[in-house]
Amino acid sequence: MSEVRVGELNQQTGRVLRRVAEGESMVVTDHGRPVAMLVPVPKSKFKQLELLGHISKPRGTGRMPKIQRVKLSRSSEEILAEMREDRV
């Protein structure tokens, strides 16, 4: 991974960003201390969303467990109507 100083980044932003866009990751340093990372944006929309923290990879493996059906004594429409009446 390449390093770029803050001053160099300020003066050569376009050149640095082109390198990152071409796939290179860079650490930005201030007086030799790492302060930031510049990484290319993934081409895959899923990878972009994962990088931004909007989605995450599945934690488990295998199939989803079967969901048990519940038998209701009333229809869902009746239950919703009753709930709406209670709000008024």
PyMOL Python script that loads the backbone (N, CA, C, O; Angstrom):
from pymol import cmd

cmd.read_pdbstr("""\
ATOM      1  N   MET A   1       0.860  -1.174   0.000  1.00  0.00           N
ATOM      2  CA  MET A   1       0.000   0.000   0.000  1.00  0.00           C
ATOM      3  C   MET A   1       0.903   1.232   0.000  1.00  0.00           C
ATOM      4  O   MET A   1       1.847   1.323   0.785  1.00  0.00           O
ATOM      5  N   SER A   2       0.605   2.166  -0.879  1.00  0.00           N
ATOM      6  CA  SER A   2       1.408   3.381  -1.004  1.00  0.00           C
ATOM      7  C   SER A   2       1.040   4.398   0.061  1.00  0.00           C
ATOM      8  O   SER A   2      -0.050   4.359   0.632  1.00  0.00           O
ATOM      9  N   GLU A   3       1.968   5.307   0.316  1.00  0.00           N
ATOM     10  CA  GLU A   3       1.719   6.412   1.242  1.00  0.00           C
ATOM     11  C   GLU A   3       1.761   7.720   0.473  1.00  0.00           C
ATOM     12  O   GLU A   3       2.503   7.859  -0.499  1.00  0.00           O
ATOM     13  N   VAL A   4       0.959   8.675   0.915  1.00  0.00           N
ATOM     14  CA  VAL A   4       0.978  10.020   0.348  1.00  0.00           C
ATOM     15  C   VAL A   4       0.880  11.005   1.507  1.00  0.00           C
ATOM     16  O   VAL A   4       0.032  10.861   2.387  1.00  0.00           O
ATOM     17  N   ARG A   5       1.755  12.003   1.497  1.00  0.00           N
ATOM     18  CA  ARG A   5       1.727  13.012   2.558  1.00  0.00           C
ATOM     19  C   ARG A   5       0.570  13.980   2.318  1.00  0.00           C
ATOM     20  O   ARG A   5       0.151  14.180   1.178  1.00  0.00           O
ATOM     21  N   VAL A   6       0.061  14.573   3.381  1.00  0.00           N
ATOM     22  CA  VAL A   6      -1.051  15.520   3.282  1.00  0.00           C
ATOM     23  C   VAL A   6      -0.703  16.647   2.320  1.00  0.00           C
ATOM     24  O   VAL A   6      -1.526  17.015   1.481  1.00  0.00           O
ATOM     25  N   GLY A   7       0.493  17.197   2.424  1.00  0.00           N
ATOM     26  CA  GLY A   7       0.905  18.291   1.538  1.00  0.00           C
ATOM     27  C   GLY A   7       0.909  17.872   0.083  1.00  0.00           C
ATOM     28  O   GLY A   7       0.467  18.625  -0.785  1.00  0.00           O
ATOM     29  N   GLU A   8       1.409  16.666  -0.191  1.00  0.00           N
ATOM     30  CA  GLU A   8       1.424  16.147  -1.557  1.00  0.00           C
ATOM     31  C   GLU A   8      -0.001  15.940  -2.062  1.00  0.00           C
ATOM     32  O   GLU A   8      -0.309  16.232  -3.217  1.00  0.00           O
ATOM     33  N   LEU A   9      -0.861  15.436  -1.192  1.00  0.00           N
ATOM     34  CA  LEU A   9      -2.264  15.238  -1.566  1.00  0.00           C
ATOM     35  C   LEU A   9      -2.917  16.572  -1.914  1.00  0.00           C
ATOM     36  O   LEU A   9      -3.669  16.662  -2.884  1.00  0.00           O
ATOM     37  N   ASN A  10      -2.634  17.607  -1.127  1.00  0.00           N
ATOM     38  CA  ASN A  10      -3.198  18.931  -1.404  1.00  0.00           C
ATOM     39  C   ASN A  10      -2.731  19.475  -2.746  1.00  0.00           C
ATOM     40  O   ASN A  10      -3.513  20.092  -3.469  1.00  0.00           O
ATOM     41  N   GLN A  11      -1.466  19.253  -3.086  1.00  0.00           N
ATOM     42  CA  GLN A  11      -0.917  19.830  -4.308  1.00  0.00           C
ATOM     43  C   GLN A  11      -1.163  18.962  -5.535  1.00  0.00           C
ATOM     44  O   GLN A  11      -1.186  19.475  -6.654  1.00  0.00           O
ATOM     45  N   GLN A  12      -1.347  17.668  -5.352  1.00  0.00           N
ATOM     46  CA  GLN A  12      -1.485  16.766  -6.498  1.00  0.00           C
ATOM     47  C   GLN A  12      -2.709  15.873  -6.352  1.00  0.00           C
ATOM     48  O   GLN A  12      -2.655  14.670  -6.609  1.00  0.00           O
ATOM     49  N   THR A  13      -3.809  16.482  -5.938  1.00  0.00           N
ATOM     50  CA  THR A  13      -5.035  15.722  -5.683  1.00  0.00           C
ATOM     51  C   THR A  13      -5.462  14.905  -6.893  1.00  0.00           C
ATOM     52  O   THR A  13      -5.778  13.722  -6.763  1.00  0.00           O
ATOM     53  N   GLY A  14      -5.473  15.523  -8.063  1.00  0.00           N
ATOM     54  CA  GLY A  14      -5.912  14.829  -9.278  1.00  0.00           C
ATOM     55  C   GLY A  14      -5.087  13.592  -9.571  1.00  0.00           C
ATOM     56  O   GLY A  14      -5.638  12.535  -9.880  1.00  0.00           O
ATOM     57  N   ARG A  15      -3.761  13.715  -9.475  1.00  0.00           N
ATOM     58  CA  ARG A  15      -2.875  12.582  -9.752  1.00  0.00           C
ATOM     59  C   ARG A  15      -3.099  11.458  -8.746  1.00  0.00           C
ATOM     60  O   ARG A  15      -3.155  10.285  -9.116  1.00  0.00           O
ATOM     61  N   VAL A  16      -3.226  11.821  -7.479  1.00  0.00           N
ATOM     62  CA  VAL A  16      -3.442  10.813  -6.434  1.00  0.00           C
ATOM     63  C   VAL A  16      -4.775  10.106  -6.654  1.00  0.00           C
ATOM     64  O   VAL A  16      -4.849   8.881  -6.567  1.00  0.00           O
ATOM     65  N   LEU A  17      -5.822  10.868  -6.938  1.00  0.00           N
ATOM     66  CA  LEU A  17      -7.142  10.257  -7.142  1.00  0.00           C
ATOM     67  C   LEU A  17      -7.173   9.367  -8.377  1.00  0.00           C
ATOM     68  O   LEU A  17      -7.868   8.351  -8.376  1.00  0.00           O
ATOM     69  N   ARG A  18      -6.441   9.718  -9.428  1.00  0.00           N
ATOM     70  CA  ARG A  18      -6.367   8.845 -10.608  1.00  0.00           C
ATOM     71  C   ARG A  18      -5.739   7.501 -10.234  1.00  0.00           C
ATOM     72  O   ARG A  18      -6.206   6.448 -10.667  1.00  0.00           O
ATOM     73  N   ARG A  19      -4.679   7.549  -9.427  1.00  0.00           N
ATOM     74  CA  ARG A  19      -4.035   6.301  -8.993  1.00  0.00           C
ATOM     75  C   ARG A  19      -5.005   5.442  -8.187  1.00  0.00           C
ATOM     76  O   ARG A  19      -5.056   4.224  -8.356  1.00  0.00           O
ATOM     77  N   VAL A  20      -5.767   6.084  -7.316  1.00  0.00           N
ATOM     78  CA  VAL A  20      -6.746   5.343  -6.514  1.00  0.00           C
ATOM     79  C   VAL A  20      -7.842   4.779  -7.416  1.00  0.00           C
ATOM     80  O   VAL A  20      -8.244   3.627  -7.253  1.00  0.00           O
ATOM     81  N   ALA A  21      -8.324   5.578  -8.360  1.00  0.00           N
ATOM     82  CA  ALA A  21      -9.369   5.111  -9.279  1.00  0.00           C
ATOM     83  C   ALA A  21      -8.894   3.922 -10.110  1.00  0.00           C
ATOM     84  O   ALA A  21      -9.700   3.090 -10.526  1.00  0.00           O
ATOM     85  N   GLU A  22      -7.593   3.842 -10.349  1.00  0.00           N
ATOM     86  CA  GLU A  22      -7.029   2.725 -11.116  1.00  0.00           C
ATOM     87  C   GLU A  22      -6.832   1.473 -10.252  1.00  0.00           C
ATOM     88  O   GLU A  22      -6.377   0.441 -10.745  1.00  0.00           O
ATOM     89  N   GLY A  23      -7.176   1.569  -8.961  1.00  0.00           N
ATOM     90  CA  GLY A  23      -7.146   0.385  -8.111  1.00  0.00           C
ATOM     91  C   GLY A  23      -6.136   0.407  -6.982  1.00  0.00           C
ATOM     92  O   GLY A  23      -6.068  -0.542  -6.201  1.00  0.00           O
ATOM     93  N   GLU A  24      -5.348   1.468  -6.877  1.00  0.00           N
ATOM     94  CA  GLU A  24      -4.322   1.534  -5.832  1.00  0.00           C
ATOM     95  C   GLU A  24      -4.905   2.086  -4.534  1.00  0.00           C
ATOM     96  O   GLU A  24      -5.633   3.079  -4.554  1.00  0.00           O
ATOM     97  N   SER A  25      -4.595   1.458  -3.422  1.00  0.00           N
ATOM     98  CA  SER A  25      -4.987   1.974  -2.109  1.00  0.00           C
ATOM     99  C   SER A  25      -3.827   2.789  -1.557  1.00  0.00           C
ATOM    100  O   SER A  25      -2.665   2.425  -1.745  1.00  0.00           O
ATOM    101  N   MET A  26      -4.137   3.894  -0.874  1.00  0.00           N
ATOM    102  CA  MET A  26      -3.089   4.775  -0.357  1.00  0.00           C
ATOM    103  C   MET A  26      -3.400   5.192   1.072  1.00  0.00           C
ATOM    104  O   MET A  26      -4.554   5.423   1.434  1.00  0.00           O
ATOM    105  N   VAL A  27      -2.341   5.283   1.878  1.00  0.00           N
ATOM    106  CA  VAL A  27      -2.457   5.781   3.247  1.00  0.00           C
ATOM    107  C   VAL A  27      -2.012   7.239   3.230  1.00  0.00           C
ATOM    108  O   VAL A  27      -0.932   7.557   2.732  1.00  0.00           O
ATOM    109  N   VAL A  28      -2.843   8.123   3.774  1.00  0.00           N
ATOM    110  CA  VAL A  28      -2.501   9.540   3.877  1.00  0.00           C
ATOM    111  C   VAL A  28      -1.808   9.742   5.222  1.00  0.00           C
ATOM    112  O   VAL A  28      -2.324   9.340   6.264  1.00  0.00           O
ATOM    113  N   THR A  29      -0.623  10.375   5.184  1.00  0.00           N
ATOM    114  CA  THR A  29       0.129  10.593   6.420  1.00  0.00           C
ATOM    115  C   THR A  29       0.291  12.080   6.700  1.00  0.00           C
ATOM    116  O   THR A  29       0.391  12.894   5.782  1.00  0.00           O
ATOM    117  N   ASP A  30       0.314  12.415   7.971  1.00  0.00           N
ATOM    118  CA  ASP A  30       0.556  13.778   8.434  1.00  0.00           C
ATOM    119  C   ASP A  30       1.735  13.705   9.402  1.00  0.00           C
ATOM    120  O   ASP A  30       1.615  13.155  10.497  1.00  0.00           O
ATOM    121  N   HIS A  31       2.877  14.263   8.990  1.00  0.00           N
ATOM    122  CA  HIS A  31       4.114  14.184   9.780  1.00  0.00           C
ATOM    123  C   HIS A  31       4.475  12.728  10.089  1.00  0.00           C
ATOM    124  O   HIS A  31       4.900  12.399  11.196  1.00  0.00           O
ATOM    125  N   GLY A  32       4.294  11.858   9.076  1.00  0.00           N
ATOM    126  CA  GLY A  32       4.656  10.453   9.206  1.00  0.00           C
ATOM    127  C   GLY A  32       3.642   9.584   9.922  1.00  0.00           C
ATOM    128  O   GLY A  32       3.836   8.375  10.048  1.00  0.00           O
ATOM    129  N   ARG A  33       2.560  10.191  10.393  1.00  0.00           N
ATOM    130  CA  ARG A  33       1.543   9.430  11.134  1.00  0.00           C
ATOM    131  C   ARG A  33       0.343   9.179  10.216  1.00  0.00           C
ATOM    132  O   ARG A  33      -0.193  10.134   9.653  1.00  0.00           O
ATOM    133  N   PRO A  34      -0.095   7.932  10.046  1.00  0.00           N
ATOM    134  CA  PRO A  34      -1.267   7.646   9.207  1.00  0.00           C
ATOM    135  C   PRO A  34      -2.515   8.330   9.764  1.00  0.00           C
ATOM    136  O   PRO A  34      -2.811   8.228  10.954  1.00  0.00           O
ATOM    137  N   VAL A  35      -3.249   9.034   8.883  1.00  0.00           N
ATOM    138  CA  VAL A  35      -4.468   9.722   9.317  1.00  0.00           C
ATOM    139  C   VAL A  35      -5.693   9.314   8.502  1.00  0.00           C
ATOM    140  O   VAL A  35      -6.823   9.543   8.934  1.00  0.00           O
ATOM    141  N   ALA A  36      -5.488   8.715   7.335  1.00  0.00           N
ATOM    142  CA  ALA A  36      -6.634   8.336   6.496  1.00  0.00           C
ATOM    143  C   ALA A  36      -6.183   7.304   5.468  1.00  0.00           C
ATOM    144  O   ALA A  36      -4.992   7.121   5.219  1.00  0.00           O
ATOM    145  N   MET A  37      -7.171   6.639   4.883  1.00  0.00           N
ATOM    146  CA  MET A  37      -6.909   5.709   3.784  1.00  0.00           C
ATOM    147  C   MET A  37      -7.762   6.103   2.597  1.00  0.00           C
ATOM    148  O   MET A  37      -8.937   6.438   2.747  1.00  0.00           O
ATOM    149  N   LEU A  38      -7.171   6.063   1.427  1.00  0.00           N
ATOM    150  CA  LEU A  38      -7.908   6.255   0.185  1.00  0.00           C
ATOM    151  C   LEU A  38      -7.956   4.901  -0.504  1.00  0.00           C
ATOM    152  O   LEU A  38      -6.919   4.310  -0.806  1.00  0.00           O
ATOM    153  N   VAL A  39      -9.164   4.417  -0.750  1.00  0.00           N
ATOM    154  CA  VAL A  39      -9.325   3.113  -1.396  1.00  0.00           C
ATOM    155  C   VAL A  39     -10.273   3.269  -2.572  1.00  0.00           C
ATOM    156  O   VAL A  39     -11.188   4.092  -2.523  1.00  0.00           O
ATOM    157  N   PRO A  40     -10.070   2.491  -3.630  1.00  0.00           N
ATOM    158  CA  PRO A  40     -10.979   2.574  -4.772  1.00  0.00           C
ATOM    159  C   PRO A  40     -12.378   2.103  -4.392  1.00  0.00           C
ATOM    160  O   PRO A  40     -12.545   1.217  -3.554  1.00  0.00           O
ATOM    161  N   VAL A  41     -13.366   2.704  -5.016  1.00  0.00           N
ATOM    162  CA  VAL A  41     -14.750   2.283  -4.806  1.00  0.00           C
ATOM    163  C   VAL A  41     -14.952   0.982  -5.576  1.00  0.00           C
ATOM    164  O   VAL A  41     -14.624   0.916  -6.761  1.00  0.00           O
ATOM    165  N   PRO A  42     -15.483  -0.051  -4.932  1.00  0.00           N
ATOM    166  CA  PRO A  42     -15.705  -1.320  -5.630  1.00  0.00           C
ATOM    167  C   PRO A  42     -16.676  -1.149  -6.801  1.00  0.00           C
ATOM    168  O   PRO A  42     -17.599  -0.335  -6.748  1.00  0.00           O
ATOM    169  N   LYS A  43     -16.450  -1.925  -7.847  1.00  0.00           N
ATOM    170  CA  LYS A  43     -17.336  -1.855  -9.014  1.00  0.00           C
ATOM    171  C   LYS A  43     -18.705  -2.458  -8.712  1.00  0.00           C
ATOM    172  O   LYS A  43     -19.715  -2.013  -9.258  1.00  0.00           O
ATOM    173  N   SER A  44     -18.741  -3.455  -7.858  1.00  0.00           N
ATOM    174  CA  SER A  44     -19.990  -4.118  -7.510  1.00  0.00           C
ATOM    175  C   SER A  44     -20.815  -3.239  -6.570  1.00  0.00           C
ATOM    176  O   SER A  44     -20.297  -2.721  -5.581  1.00  0.00           O
ATOM    177  N   LYS A  45     -22.084  -3.078  -6.880  1.00  0.00           N
ATOM    178  CA  LYS A  45     -22.982  -2.292  -6.027  1.00  0.00           C
ATOM    179  C   LYS A  45     -23.071  -2.919  -4.630  1.00  0.00           C
ATOM    180  O   LYS A  45     -23.129  -2.199  -3.633  1.00  0.00           O
ATOM    181  N   PHE A  46     -23.081  -4.245  -4.554  1.00  0.00           N
ATOM    182  CA  PHE A  46     -23.139  -4.918  -3.255  1.00  0.00           C
ATOM    183  C   PHE A  46     -21.895  -4.607  -2.429  1.00  0.00           C
ATOM    184  O   PHE A  46     -21.997  -4.358  -1.228  1.00  0.00           O
ATOM    185  N   LYS A  47     -20.724  -4.620  -3.061  1.00  0.00           N
ATOM    186  CA  LYS A  47     -19.484  -4.300  -2.347  1.00  0.00           C
ATOM    187  C   LYS A  47     -19.506  -2.853  -1.861  1.00  0.00           C
ATOM    188  O   LYS A  47     -19.030  -2.558  -0.765  1.00  0.00           O
ATOM    189  N   GLN A  48     -20.063  -1.941  -2.682  1.00  0.00           N
ATOM    190  CA  GLN A  48     -20.166  -0.536  -2.269  1.00  0.00           C
ATOM    191  C   GLN A  48     -21.045  -0.416  -1.032  1.00  0.00           C
ATOM    192  O   GLN A  48     -20.682   0.263  -0.072  1.00  0.00           O
ATOM    193  N   LEU A  49     -22.201  -1.075  -1.053  1.00  0.00           N
ATOM    194  CA  LEU A  49     -23.116  -1.015   0.089  1.00  0.00           C
ATOM    195  C   LEU A  49     -22.485  -1.633   1.333  1.00  0.00           C
ATOM    196  O   LEU A  49     -22.684  -1.143   2.445  1.00  0.00           O
ATOM    197  N   GLU A  50     -21.724  -2.711   1.142  1.00  0.00           N
ATOM    198  CA  GLU A  50     -21.041  -3.344   2.271  1.00  0.00           C
ATOM    199  C   GLU A  50     -19.974  -2.405   2.838  1.00  0.00           C
ATOM    200  O   GLU A  50     -19.847  -2.267   4.055  1.00  0.00           O
ATOM    201  N   LEU A  51     -19.212  -1.766   1.960  1.00  0.00           N
ATOM    202  CA  LEU A  51     -18.171  -0.836   2.390  1.00  0.00           C
ATOM    203  C   LEU A  51     -18.758   0.329   3.173  1.00  0.00           C
ATOM    204  O   LEU A  51     -18.151   0.799   4.135  1.00  0.00           O
ATOM    205  N   LEU A  52     -19.933   0.798   2.769  1.00  0.00           N
ATOM    206  CA  LEU A  52     -20.589   1.912   3.452  1.00  0.00           C
ATOM    207  C   LEU A  52     -21.304   1.473   4.729  1.00  0.00           C
ATOM    208  O   LEU A  52     -21.772   2.311   5.500  1.00  0.00           O
ATOM    209  N   GLY A  53     -21.389   0.165   4.954  1.00  0.00           N
ATOM    210  CA  GLY A  53     -22.023  -0.337   6.167  1.00  0.00           C
ATOM    211  C   GLY A  53     -23.531  -0.474   6.068  1.00  0.00           C
ATOM    212  O   GLY A  53     -24.201  -0.681   7.080  1.00  0.00           O
ATOM    213  N   HIS A  54     -24.078  -0.360   4.854  1.00  0.00           N
ATOM    214  CA  HIS A  54     -25.528  -0.483   4.683  1.00  0.00           C
ATOM    215  C   HIS A  54     -25.990  -1.937   4.683  1.00  0.00           C
ATOM    216  O   HIS A  54     -27.129  -2.227   5.049  1.00  0.00           O
ATOM    217  N   ILE A  55     -25.118  -2.844   4.275  1.00  0.00           N
ATOM    218  CA  ILE A  55     -25.432  -4.272   4.298  1.00  0.00           C
ATOM    219  C   ILE A  55     -24.228  -5.009   4.875  1.00  0.00           C
ATOM    220  O   ILE A  55     -23.135  -4.450   4.962  1.00  0.00           O
ATOM    221  N   SER A  56     -24.429  -6.249   5.264  1.00  0.00           N
ATOM    222  CA  SER A  56     -23.314  -7.064   5.735  1.00  0.00           C
ATOM    223  C   SER A  56     -23.455  -8.469   5.164  1.00  0.00           C
ATOM    224  O   SER A  56     -24.541  -8.890   4.765  1.00  0.00           O
ATOM    225  N   LYS A  57     -22.346  -9.174   5.135  1.00  0.00           N
ATOM    226  CA  LYS A  57     -22.365 -10.545   4.633  1.00  0.00           C
ATOM    227  C   LYS A  57     -23.159 -11.412   5.594  1.00  0.00           C
ATOM    228  O   LYS A  57     -23.228 -11.110   6.785  1.00  0.00           O
ATOM    229  N   PRO A  58     -23.761 -12.488   5.094  1.00  0.00           N
ATOM    230  CA  PRO A  58     -24.483 -13.399   5.985  1.00  0.00           C
ATOM    231  C   PRO A  58     -23.538 -13.969   7.033  1.00  0.00           C
ATOM    232  O   PRO A  58     -22.378 -14.261   6.743  1.00  0.00           O
ATOM    233  N   ARG A  59     -24.037 -14.123   8.239  1.00  0.00           N
ATOM    234  CA  ARG A  59     -23.200 -14.636   9.325  1.00  0.00           C
ATOM    235  C   ARG A  59     -23.186 -16.156   9.349  1.00  0.00           C
ATOM    236  O   ARG A  59     -22.190 -16.774   9.724  1.00  0.00           O
ATOM    237  N   GLY A  60     -24.283 -16.742   8.952  1.00  0.00           N
ATOM    238  CA  GLY A  60     -24.379 -18.190   9.001  1.00  0.00           C
ATOM    239  C   GLY A  60     -24.232 -18.802   7.625  1.00  0.00           C
ATOM    240  O   GLY A  60     -24.130 -18.110   6.612  1.00  0.00           O
ATOM    241  N   THR A  61     -24.225 -20.099   7.624  1.00  0.00           N
ATOM    242  CA  THR A  61     -24.177 -20.811   6.355  1.00  0.00           C
ATOM    243  C   THR A  61     -25.358 -21.761   6.312  1.00  0.00           C
ATOM    244  O   THR A  61     -25.958 -22.080   7.337  1.00  0.00           O
ATOM    245  N   GLY A  62     -25.668 -22.192   5.145  1.00  0.00           N
ATOM    246  CA  GLY A  62     -26.751 -23.154   5.019  1.00  0.00           C
ATOM    247  C   GLY A  62     -28.089 -22.501   4.755  1.00  0.00           C
ATOM    248  O   GLY A  62     -28.177 -21.344   4.345  1.00  0.00           O
ATOM    249  N   ARG A  63     -29.115 -23.269   5.000  1.00  0.00           N
ATOM    250  CA  ARG A  63     -30.464 -22.838   4.666  1.00  0.00           C
ATOM    251  C   ARG A  63     -31.122 -22.140   5.840  1.00  0.00           C
ATOM    252  O   ARG A  63     -30.749 -22.326   6.999  1.00  0.00           O
ATOM    253  N   MET A  64     -32.103 -21.338   5.505  1.00  0.00           N
ATOM    254  CA  MET A  64     -32.903 -20.671   6.530  1.00  0.00           C
ATOM    255  C   MET A  64     -33.819 -21.710   7.179  1.00  0.00           C
ATOM    256  O   MET A  64     -34.293 -22.621   6.501  1.00  0.00           O
ATOM    257  N   PRO A  65     -34.069 -21.584   8.470  1.00  0.00           N
ATOM    258  CA  PRO A  65     -34.987 -22.530   9.115  1.00  0.00           C
ATOM    259  C   PRO A  65     -36.406 -22.324   8.597  1.00  0.00           C
ATOM    260  O   PRO A  65     -36.792 -21.223   8.204  1.00  0.00           O
ATOM    261  N   LYS A  66     -37.165 -23.408   8.608  1.00  0.00           N
ATOM    262  CA  LYS A  66     -38.559 -23.305   8.164  1.00  0.00           C
ATOM    263  C   LYS A  66     -39.357 -22.509   9.181  1.00  0.00           C
ATOM    264  O   LYS A  66     -39.159 -22.638  10.389  1.00  0.00           O
ATOM    265  N   ILE A  67     -40.254 -21.692   8.676  1.00  0.00           N
ATOM    266  CA  ILE A  67     -41.113 -20.877   9.536  1.00  0.00           C
ATOM    267  C   ILE A  67     -42.428 -21.622   9.733  1.00  0.00           C
ATOM    268  O   ILE A  67     -43.047 -22.076   8.770  1.00  0.00           O
ATOM    269  N   GLN A  68     -42.841 -21.741  10.967  1.00  0.00           N
ATOM    270  CA  GLN A  68     -44.090 -22.431  11.277  1.00  0.00           C
ATOM    271  C   GLN A  68     -45.275 -21.517  10.977  1.00  0.00           C
ATOM    272  O   GLN A  68     -45.289 -20.350  11.369  1.00  0.00           O
ATOM    273  N   ARG A  69     -46.244 -22.053  10.294  1.00  0.00           N
ATOM    274  CA  ARG A  69     -47.468 -21.288  10.032  1.00  0.00           C
ATOM    275  C   ARG A  69     -48.306 -21.231  11.300  1.00  0.00           C
ATOM    276  O   ARG A  69     -48.355 -22.185  12.076  1.00  0.00           O
ATOM    277  N   VAL A  70     -48.953 -20.108  11.491  1.00  0.00           N
ATOM    278  CA  VAL A  70     -49.806 -19.924  12.661  1.00  0.00           C
ATOM    279  C   VAL A  70     -51.249 -19.880  12.178  1.00  0.00           C
ATOM    280  O   VAL A  70     -51.580 -19.153  11.241  1.00  0.00           O
ATOM    281  N   LYS A  71     -52.099 -20.662  12.825  1.00  0.00           N
ATOM    282  CA  LYS A  71     -53.522 -20.643  12.470  1.00  0.00           C
ATOM    283  C   LYS A  71     -54.209 -19.618  13.359  1.00  0.00           C
ATOM    284  O   LYS A  71     -54.112 -19.677  14.584  1.00  0.00           O
ATOM    285  N   LEU A  72     -54.893 -18.692  12.737  1.00  0.00           N
ATOM    286  CA  LEU A  72     -55.589 -17.642  13.473  1.00  0.00           C
ATOM    287  C   LEU A  72     -57.073 -17.944  13.548  1.00  0.00           C
ATOM    288  O   LEU A  72     -57.645 -18.553  12.643  1.00  0.00           O
ATOM    289  N   SER A  73     -57.682 -17.515  14.630  1.00  0.00           N
ATOM    290  CA  SER A  73     -59.127 -17.719  14.758  1.00  0.00           C
ATOM    291  C   SER A  73     -59.888 -16.679  13.936  1.00  0.00           C
ATOM    292  O   SER A  73     -61.063 -16.861  13.619  1.00  0.00           O
ATOM    293  N   ARG A  74     -59.204 -15.591  13.598  1.00  0.00           N
ATOM    294  CA  ARG A  74     -59.819 -14.540  12.773  1.00  0.00           C
ATOM    295  C   ARG A  74     -58.880 -14.210  11.618  1.00  0.00           C
ATOM    296  O   ARG A  74     -57.700 -14.560  11.644  1.00  0.00           O
ATOM    297  N   SER A  75     -59.416 -13.533  10.606  1.00  0.00           N
ATOM    298  CA  SER A  75     -58.580 -13.146   9.471  1.00  0.00           C
ATOM    299  C   SER A  75     -57.707 -11.956   9.856  1.00  0.00           C
ATOM    300  O   SER A  75     -58.009 -11.227  10.802  1.00  0.00           O
ATOM    301  N   SER A  76     -56.637 -11.775   9.119  1.00  0.00           N
ATOM    302  CA  SER A  76     -55.749 -10.641   9.394  1.00  0.00           C
ATOM    303  C   SER A  76     -56.476  -9.319   9.188  1.00  0.00           C
ATOM    304  O   SER A  76     -56.181  -8.340   9.874  1.00  0.00           O
ATOM    305  N   GLU A  77     -57.427  -9.276   8.248  1.00  0.00           N
ATOM    306  CA  GLU A  77     -58.206  -8.050   8.030  1.00  0.00           C
ATOM    307  C   GLU A  77     -59.011  -7.679   9.275  1.00  0.00           C
ATOM    308  O   GLU A  77     -59.099  -6.507   9.642  1.00  0.00           O
ATOM    309  N   GLU A  78     -59.599  -8.692   9.919  1.00  0.00           N
ATOM    310  CA  GLU A  78     -60.376  -8.435  11.139  1.00  0.00           C
ATOM    311  C   GLU A  78     -59.477  -7.937  12.271  1.00  0.00           C
ATOM    312  O   GLU A  78     -59.839  -7.017  13.003  1.00  0.00           O
ATOM    313  N   ILE A  79     -58.329  -8.540  12.403  1.00  0.00           N
ATOM    314  CA  ILE A  79     -57.397  -8.134  13.459  1.00  0.00           C
ATOM    315  C   ILE A  79     -56.918  -6.709  13.227  1.00  0.00           C
ATOM    316  O   ILE A  79     -56.862  -5.913  14.164  1.00  0.00           O
ATOM    317  N   LEU A  80     -56.572  -6.379  11.980  1.00  0.00           N
ATOM    318  CA  LEU A  80     -56.122  -5.018  11.667  1.00  0.00           C
ATOM    319  C   LEU A  80     -57.228  -3.998  11.903  1.00  0.00           C
ATOM    320  O   LEU A  80     -56.973  -2.913  12.425  1.00  0.00           O
ATOM    321  N   ALA A  81     -58.450  -4.340  11.521  1.00  0.00           N
ATOM    322  CA  ALA A  81     -59.573  -3.419  11.736  1.00  0.00           C
ATOM    323  C   ALA A  81     -59.755  -3.145  13.221  1.00  0.00           C
ATOM    324  O   ALA A  81     -60.001  -2.007  13.620  1.00  0.00           O
ATOM    325  N   GLU A  82     -59.635  -4.180  14.037  1.00  0.00           N
ATOM    326  CA  GLU A  82     -59.767  -4.003  15.485  1.00  0.00           C
ATOM    327  C   GLU A  82     -58.639  -3.126  16.034  1.00  0.00           C
ATOM    328  O   GLU A  82     -58.877  -2.262  16.878  1.00  0.00           O
ATOM    329  N   MET A  83     -57.430  -3.345  15.563  1.00  0.00           N
ATOM    330  CA  MET A  83     -56.293  -2.539  16.024  1.00  0.00           C
ATOM    331  C   MET A  83     -56.475  -1.074  15.641  1.00  0.00           C
ATOM    332  O   MET A  83     -56.136  -0.178  16.414  1.00  0.00           O
ATOM    333  N   ARG A  84     -57.006  -0.834  14.458  1.00  0.00           N
ATOM    334  CA  ARG A  84     -57.218   0.546  14.005  1.00  0.00           C
ATOM    335  C   ARG A  84     -58.312   1.231  14.818  1.00  0.00           C
ATOM    336  O   ARG A  84     -58.236   2.429  15.088  1.00  0.00           O
ATOM    337  N   GLU A  85     -59.320   0.471  15.203  1.00  0.00           N
ATOM    338  CA  GLU A  85     -60.395   1.035  16.031  1.00  0.00           C
ATOM    339  C   GLU A  85     -59.852   1.450  17.393  1.00  0.00           C
ATOM    340  O   GLU A  85     -60.268   2.468  17.947  1.00  0.00           O
ATOM    341  N   ASP A  86     -58.926   0.666  17.932  1.00  0.00           N
ATOM    342  CA  ASP A  86     -58.347   0.966  19.244  1.00  0.00           C
ATOM    343  C   ASP A  86     -57.528   2.252  19.233  1.00  0.00           C
ATOM    344  O   ASP A  86     -57.384   2.898  20.271  1.00  0.00           O
ATOM    345  N   ARG A  87     -56.988   2.636  18.069  1.00  0.00           N
ATOM    346  CA  ARG A  87     -56.161   3.844  17.981  1.00  0.00           C
ATOM    347  C   ARG A  87     -56.993   5.112  17.986  1.00  0.00           C
ATOM    348  O   ARG A  87     -56.483   6.181  18.322  1.00  0.00           O
ATOM    349  N   VAL A  88     -58.233   5.016  17.630  1.00  0.00           N
ATOM    350  CA  VAL A  88     -59.073   6.219  17.521  1.00  0.00           C
ATOM    351  C   VAL A  88     -59.679   6.599  18.835  1.00  0.00           C
ATOM    352  O   VAL A  88     -60.410   7.585  18.915  1.00  0.00           O
TER     353      VAL A  88
END
""", "prot")
cmd.dss("prot")
cmd.show_as("cartoon", "prot")
cmd.util.cbc("prot")
cmd.orient("prot")
